[in-house]
Amino acid sequence: MNNPNVVSIMKALADKAAADPNRAAITCGDETVTRGELESRTNRLARAYAERGVSHGSFVTVALPNSVEFYEACIAAWKLGATPQPVSYRLPDRERQAIVELADSALVVGVEQSAHPGRNTVAANFDASAYDDSPLPDVTAPAMKAPTSGGSTGRPKLIVAGDPGIVQVGAPGMGQKVDGVVCVPGPLYHNAPFSFGAGSLFHGNHLVLLPQFDAEATLAAVDKHRADWILFVPTMMSRISRLPDDVKNRYDLSSLTTVWHMAAPCPPWLKEEWCNWLGGEKIFELYAGTEAQAVTIIRGDEWLAHRGSVGRCVTGEMKVLDPDTYEELPPGTIGEIFMRNTRVTYKYLGAEARRSPDGWESLGDMGKIDAEGYVYLTDRRGDMILSGGANIYPAEVEIALSEHPDVVSSAVIGLPDEDLGNRIHAVVQVSKPVDEDELRTFLGERLVRYKVPRSFEFTTEPVRDDAGKVRRSALRDARS
């Protein structure tokens, strides 16, 4: 690395620890570690991992819940030049085993040995205190991360980052500060919480995690630690929005200067509410895949002038093609969004990218780009429902459902129907019982008749996870 401002992750963290060893580095629940403690503990842990086969270029699968321990495992991997490969700690053994085999992981963290015969493992709460905590040789991981896909094909897919484990000192991105306070309430096995949480540590931020998302606890964490930056998905924003006013007003959020949301469509009513509450100049939205071929960004006050848009491209390029002929469509015409970048931003393990004949890549999203370059999404190509000859995008129906005061979340799917081909079925999480006829009337005021679900299924259990993700294929398979 010829640029003196570009250093390895391990050096960036070591330099921050040396500059102020007593400053808080990570807080999760009631546990806080300082920079000095984090440096010492991860040096010990790295040596323990090395003894168990981790080396430069290895993958280390991390199956831990949100915790200080989660990032300690990742930092220990980086200190050996290895690549963290985060997965949900809730995965069934069989699903995790398939991912581990694909990655050929040198070590699986957070599981018992019996779950992965023939693999090196360490259980949660592993004690590395017997190992040496002196500094290790400076190395750089060839890939900063290798998260799994959020897709639901049933086949594992790893997205290995094109960027190595390096840090440009003093230049945090996405509005984060140097030595600020960052709050990440989402699950760390998802790409955005993992990446932005990690990046905040590299620049000396105090990273405040929630063991699991809770609406009021998130506000309390911002207030207590004076967070200046936070990351949400719309599901979290909705749950916070539905808190009673006296609860929301109990906490001081004035320290926040940057509020990001991403990973799922945000209902316009919810976006507008947050812009009015915290100020549109603080609200930012990003659209991209983990693959990061191209990225759009839009600020809240700009969004108010382009309602429904996810912004204009700031990295890479996007265009809209006919999904069958691959012909480029005119501005404002809905088609499949394709992307490209002049640099290699990722590589797949276990999959191949969907490409147009001229080499542009698609994540499967449908949408349009207007004459000014603003991108508008409709839904995932694979999630579109063909019912009675009409194309129906589940996200549009779900956004309408989200406006109902008793609807917490929903997932709309197509179920086989002899007459229509597919009928629209809505799985709806409610906060209290909802009359089905009243809900139909409510939706009929917001949607054309053929888009109103033919059937409803009510539940009080979460339909989506804390990252706003839903596995539609699993929902369909369970009901077909």
C-alpha positions in Angstrom: 0.0 0.0 0.0 1.8 3.1 -1.3 -0.7 5.6 0.1 0.3 6.3 3.7 -3.3 7.1 4.6 -4.4 3.6 3.5 -3.6 0.9 6.1 -4.8 -2.5 7.0 -7.8 -3.0 9.2 -5.6 -4.3 12.0 -3.4 -1.2 11.9 -6.3 1.2 11.9 -7.7 -0.4 15.0 -4.3 -0.7 16.7 -3.7 3.0 16.0 -7.0 4.0 17.5 -6.4 1.9 20.6 -3.0 3.5 21.1 -4.4 7.0 20.7 -7.1 6.6 23.3 -7.1 3.1 24.9 -9.8 4.0 27.5 -12.4 5.3 25.0 -15.4 3.0 24.5 -15.2 0.9 21.3 -18.3 -1.3 21.3 -21.4 -1.4 23.5 -24.0 -4.1 23.3 -26.7 -4.2 26.0 -24.9 -4.0 29.3 -21.5 -4.9 28.0 -18.9 -2.3 26.9 -15.3 -2.8 25.8 -12.7 -0.1 25.4 -10.4 0.3 22.5 -7.5 -1.1 24.5 -9.5 -4.1 25.7 -10.7 -4.8 22.2 -7.1 -4.7 20.9 -5.9 -7.1 23.6 -8.8 -9.5 23.4 -8.6 -9.8 19.6 -4.9 -10.4 19.6 -5.4 -13.3 22.0 -8.4 -14.5 19.9 -6.4 -14.3 16.7 -3.7 -16.5 18.1 -6.3 -19.0 19.2 -7.8 -19.0 15.7 -4.4 -19.4 14.1 -3.8 -22.5 16.3 -7.1 -23.9 14.9 -6.1 -23.5 11.2 -7.0 -19.9 10.3 -4.4 -18.2 8.0 -4.1 -15.6 5.3 -7.0 -15.9 2.8 -9.1 -18.3 5.0 -12.8 -17.9 5.5 -14.0 -17.7 9.0 -17.8 -18.4 9.4 -19.2 -16.3 12.3 -22.5 -17.6 13.6 -23.0 -15.4 16.6 -25.9 -13.1 17.7 -25.4 -9.3 18.0 -22.7 -8.9 20.6 -19.3 -7.6 21.4 -18.1 -11.1 20.7 -19.4 -11.0 17.1 -17.0 -8.2 16.1 -14.2 -9.6 18.2 -14.4 -12.8 16.1 -14.4 -10.7 12.9 -11.4 -8.6 14.0 -9.5 -11.7 15.0 -10.0 -13.0 11.5 -8.8 -9.8 9.9 -5.7 -9.8 12.1 -4.8 -13.1 10.4 -5.5 -11.9 6.9 -8.7 -14.0 6.9 -12.2 -13.0 5.7 -15.2 -13.0 8.1 -18.2 -14.8 6.7 -21.2 -13.8 8.8 -24.3 -16.0 9.0 -27.4 -16.0 11.2 -26.8 -17.8 14.5 -30.4 -19.1 14.1 -29.6 -21.1 10.9 -30.4 -24.8 11.1 -27.3 -27.0 11.1 -28.1 -28.3 7.6 -28.3 -24.8 6.1 -25.2 -23.6 7.8 -23.3 -26.7 6.8 -24.0 -26.1 3.1 -22.6 -22.5 3.5 -19.6 -23.7 5.4 -18.9 -26.4 2.7 -19.2 -23.8 -0.1 -16.8 -21.4 1.7 -14.5 -24.3 2.8 -14.3 -22.4 6.1 -11.1 -22.8 8.2 -13.1 -22.1 11.3 -16.8 -21.9 12.4 -17.4 -19.6 15.3 -20.4 -19.9 17.6 -21.3 -23.6 17.2 -20.5 -26.9 18.8 -18.1 -29.3 17.2 -20.9 -31.8 16.6 -22.6 -29.4 14.2 -19.7 -29.5 11.8 -17.9 -32.9 11.9 -14.4 -32.6 10.4 -14.3 -28.8 10.7 -12.6 -26.6 13.3 -15.1 -24.9 15.5 -15.2 -22.7 18.6 -18.4 -22.3 20.7 -19.9 -19.0 21.7 -18.3 -17.4 24.7 -15.0 -18.9 23.8 -12.2 -18.0 26.3 -8.9 -17.0 24.8 -7.5 -15.4 27.9 -4.6 -17.9 28.0 -3.1 -16.7 24.7 -0.6 -13.9 24.2 -2.0 -10.4 23.6 1.0 -8.8 22.1 0.7 -7.3 18.6 0.7 -9.6 15.5 2.5 -9.0 12.2 0.6 -6.6 10.0 -1.4 -8.4 7.3 -4.3 -7.5 5.0 -7.2 -9.8 4.2 -7.6 -10.2 0.4 -11.4 -9.7 0.9 -13.0 -7.6 3.6 -16.1 -9.8 3.9 -18.1 -12.6 2.4 -21.8 -12.4 3.4 -24.4 -14.8 2.2 -27.0 -13.8 -0.3 -30.4 -12.6 1.0 -32.0 -14.6 -1.8 -34.4 -17.5 -1.3 -33.4 -19.9 -4.0 -32.6 -22.6 -1.4 -29.0 -22.8 -2.7 -26.2 -21.1 -0.7 -24.4 -18.2 -2.4 -21.5 -16.2 -1.0 -20.8 -12.6 -2.1 -17.1 -12.1 -1.7 -16.1 -8.5 -1.5 -13.9 -7.0 -4.2 -12.3 -4.7 -1.6 -9.5 -6.0 0.6 -9.3 -5.4 4.3 -8.0 -1.9 4.2 -9.0 1.5 5.6 -8.5 5.0 4.3 -7.6 6.8 7.5 -9.6 9.9 8.4 -12.1 9.3 5.5 -15.2 7.5 6.8 -18.0 7.2 4.4 -21.8 7.6 4.5 -21.8 10.6 6.8 -20.0 8.8 9.6 -17.6 10.8 11.7 -14.1 10.1 13.0 -14.4 9.3 16.7 -18.2 9.7 16.7 -21.0 7.5 18.0 -22.7 5.0 15.6 -25.8 3.0 16.5 -26.6 -0.2 14.6 -29.8 -1.9 15.9 -30.1 -4.4 13.1 -28.8 -8.0 12.8 -25.1 -8.1 12.1 -25.3 -11.2 9.8 -26.9 -8.9 7.2 -24.5 -7.0 5.0 -25.4 -3.4 5.7 -25.4 -3.6 9.5 -22.2 -5.7 9.4 -20.4 -3.4 7.0 -21.3 0.0 8.4 -20.8 -1.2 12.0 -17.3 -2.5 11.1 -16.5 0.6 9.2 -17.4 2.8 12.1 -14.9 0.9 14.3 -12.1 1.4 11.8 -12.5 5.2 12.2 -12.7 5.2 16.0 -16.4 5.5 16.5 -18.1 4.1 19.6 -20.3 1.4 18.1 -23.6 0.9 19.9 -25.3 -2.4 19.1 -28.7 -3.8 20.2 -28.8 -7.5 21.1 -31.9 -7.5 19.1 -34.1 -4.8 17.6 -36.6 -3.1 20.0 -38.2 0.1 19.0 -38.1 1.9 22.4 -34.7 0.5 23.3 -33.3 1.9 20.1 -34.4 5.4 21.0 -33.1 4.9 24.5 -29.7 3.9 23.1 -29.5 7.0 20.9 -30.4 9.2 23.9 -28.0 7.5 26.4 -24.9 7.3 24.1 -25.6 10.5 22.1 -25.4 8.7 18.8 -24.9 10.9 15.7 -25.4 8.2 13.1 -27.9 5.3 12.8 -28.9 2.7 10.3 -32.5 1.4 9.9 -34.6 -0.7 7.6 -38.2 0.5 7.0 -39.6 -2.2 9.3 -37.7 -0.7 12.2 -38.9 2.8 11.3 -42.5 1.6 11.2 -42.2 0.0 14.6 -40.7 3.2 16.1 -43.3 5.3 14.3 -46.1 3.3 15.9 -44.8 3.9 19.5 -47.1 6.3 21.5 -46.1 9.9 21.2 -45.3 10.1 25.0 -42.8 7.3 24.5 -41.2 8.8 21.5 -41.0 12.2 23.2 -39.3 10.7 26.2 -36.0 10.4 24.4 -33.6 13.1 23.1 -32.6 12.4 19.5 -31.1 15.8 18.8 -27.6 14.2 18.6 -28.5 12.4 15.4 -27.1 14.1 12.3 -27.4 11.2 9.8 -30.2 8.6 9.6 -29.9 5.9 6.9 -32.5 3.4 5.7 -32.1 0.8 3.0 -32.6 -2.9 2.2 -36.3 -2.8 1.5 -38.9 -0.4 0.0 -40.0 2.4 2.4 -43.7 3.3 2.2 -44.0 7.0 1.2 -46.2 7.9 4.2 -43.5 6.5 6.5 -40.7 8.3 4.8 -42.6 11.6 4.9 -43.4 11.1 8.6 -39.7 10.7 9.4 -38.7 13.6 7.3 -41.2 15.8 9.2 -40.1 14.3 12.6 -36.3 14.6 12.4 -35.8 16.8 9.3 -35.4 15.7 5.7 -31.8 16.9 5.7 -30.9 14.1 8.1 -32.7 11.2 6.3 -30.8 9.3 3.7 -31.8 6.3 1.5 -29.4 4.0 -0.3 -30.3 1.4 -3.0 -27.7 -1.2 -3.9 -27.0 -4.9 -3.6 -24.4 -6.5 -1.5 -22.6 -6.8 -4.9 -22.3 -3.0 -5.0 -22.0 -2.8 -8.8 -23.9 0.5 -8.6 -25.4 2.7 -5.8 -28.1 5.3 -5.7 -28.6 7.8 -2.8 -31.2 10.3 -2.0 -31.6 12.7 0.9 -35.0 13.2 2.5 -35.6 16.8 1.4 -34.6 15.8 -2.1 -37.0 12.8 -1.9 -39.9 15.1 -1.1 -39.5 16.6 -4.6 -39.2 13.1 -6.1 -41.5 11.0 -4.0 -40.9 7.3 -4.3 -37.4 7.6 -5.8 -34.4 5.9 -4.4 -32.2 8.6 -5.9 -29.7 8.9 -8.7 -26.5 6.9 -9.3 -23.5 8.0 -7.3 -21.4 4.9 -8.0 -21.4 2.8 -11.2 -24.1 2.9 -13.8 -27.7 1.7 -14.2 -30.1 1.3 -17.1 -33.5 -0.3 -17.6 -33.9 -3.1 -20.1 -36.7 -5.2 -21.4 -36.2 -8.5 -19.3 -36.9 -10.7 -22.4 -35.3 -8.8 -25.3 -32.6 -6.9 -23.3 -33.5 -3.7 -25.3 -33.0 -0.5 -23.4 -36.3 1.1 -22.5 -37.2 4.8 -22.7 -37.1 7.0 -19.6 -40.1 6.4 -17.3 -40.7 2.8 -18.7 -40.7 0.0 -16.2 -38.3 -2.9 -16.9 -35.5 -4.8 -15.3 -32.6 -2.7 -13.8 -29.1 -3.6 -14.9 -25.9 -2.3 -13.5 -22.2 -2.1 -14.2 -19.0 -0.8 -12.7 -15.5 -0.2 -14.0 -14.0 -2.1 -11.1 -14.6 -5.5 -9.8 -16.8 -5.1 -6.7 -17.5 -8.7 -5.8 -17.3 -12.3 -6.9 -19.9 -15.1 -6.3 -19.2 -18.5 -4.8 -22.1 -20.8 -5.7 -23.8 -18.7 -8.3 -23.5 -16.8 -11.6 -24.7 -13.3 -12.1 -27.6 -12.6 -14.4 -26.1 -10.7 -17.3 -27.3 -8.9 -20.5 -25.6 -9.8 -23.7 -23.4 -6.6 -23.3 -22.2 -7.6 -19.9 -24.4 -5.5 -17.6 -25.6 -7.3 -14.4 -29.0 -7.5 -12.8 -30.0 -8.2 -9.2 -33.5 -9.0 -10.3 -35.1 -5.6 -9.5 -37.8 -4.1 -11.6 -38.2 -0.3 -11.9 -37.8 2.8 -14.1 -35.4 5.7 -14.5 -36.9 9.1 -15.3 -35.5 11.7 -17.6 -33.5 13.3 -14.8 -31.9 10.1 -13.8 -34.0 9.3 -10.7 -34.5 5.6 -10.1 -37.8 4.2 -9.0 -38.2 0.6 -7.9 -41.3 -1.5 -8.3 -40.4 -5.0 -7.0 -38.2 -8.0 -7.5 -38.6 -9.7 -10.9 -39.0 -13.1 -9.2 -41.7 -11.8 -6.8 -44.0 -10.4 -9.5 -47.4 -12.2 -9.5 -49.2 -12.9 -12.7 -52.9 -13.0 -11.8 -55.7 -13.0 -14.3 -53.3 -11.7 -17.0 -52.2 -8.7 -14.9 -48.7 -8.1 -13.4 -48.9 -7.4 -9.7 -46.0 -6.2 -7.6 -46.2 -7.4 -4.0 -44.4 -4.4 -2.7 -47.2 -2.1 -3.9 -49.8 -4.1 -2.0 -47.6 -4.3 1.1 -47.1 -0.5 1.1 -50.9 -0.1 1.0 -51.3 -2.6 3.9 -48.7 -0.8 5.9 -50.9 2.3 6.1 -53.5 0.5 8.2 -52.9 1.5 11.8 -53.3 -2.1 13.1 -51.0 -3.7 10.5 -47.4 -4.3 11.8 -46.0 -5.9 8.7 -47.1 -8.1 5.7 -45.9 -10.3 2.9 -47.9 -10.7 -0.3 -47.5 -13.9 -2.4 -49.2 -15.6 -5.3 -50.9 -19.0 -4.6 -52.0 -21.4 -7.4 -55.5 -20.7 -8.7 -57.3 -22.7 -11.5 -59.1 -19.6 -12.7 -56.6 -16.8 -12.3 -53.3 -18.7 -12.5 -52.3 -17.2 -9.2 -54.4 -15.5 -6.6 -53.1 -12.8 -4.3 -52.7 -13.9 -0.8 -51.6 -11.6 2.1 -49.9 -12.8 5.3 -50.5 -10.0 7.7 -49.0 -9.4 11.1 -51.5 -7.3 13.2 -51.2 -5.6 16.5 -54.9 -6.4 17.3 -57.7 -8.3 15.5 -58.7 -6.7 12.1 -62.0 -7.3 10.3 -61.2 -8.7 6.9 -64.0 -6.9 5.1 -62.9 -3.6 6.7 -59.3 -4.3 5.5 -60.6 -5.0 2.0 -62.5 -1.7 2.0 -59.3 0.1 3.3 -57.2 -1.4 0.5 -59.9 -0.7 -2.1 -59.4 3.0 -1.5 -55.7 2.7 -2.3 -55.4 0.0 -4.9 -57.1 -1.0 -8.1 -59.5 -3.8 -7.5 -57.5 -6.6 -9.1 -54.5 -5.8 -6.8 -56.6 -6.3 -3.6 -55.7 -9.7 -2.1 -58.3 -12.4 -2.6 -57.4 -14.0 0.7 -55.9 -12.9 4.0 -54.0 -14.8 6.8 -53.6 -12.9 10.1 -50.9 -13.5 12.6 -49.4 -11.8 15.6 -46.0 -13.4 14.8 -43.4 -11.5 12.8 -43.7 -11.9 9.1 -40.3 -10.3 8.4 -37.0 -10.4 10.2 -35.4 -7.4 11.9 -33.7 -6.5 8.6 -37.1 -6.3 6.9 -36.4 -9.5 4.9 -39.0 -12.1 4.0 -38.6 -15.4 2.2 -41.6 -15.4 -0.1 -40.7 -18.8 -1.6 -40.9 -20.4 1.8 -44.2 -18.8 2.4 -45.5 -20.0 -0.9 -44.2 -23.5 -0.5 -45.9 -23.8 3.0 -49.3 -22.8 1.6 -49.3 -24.4 -1.9 
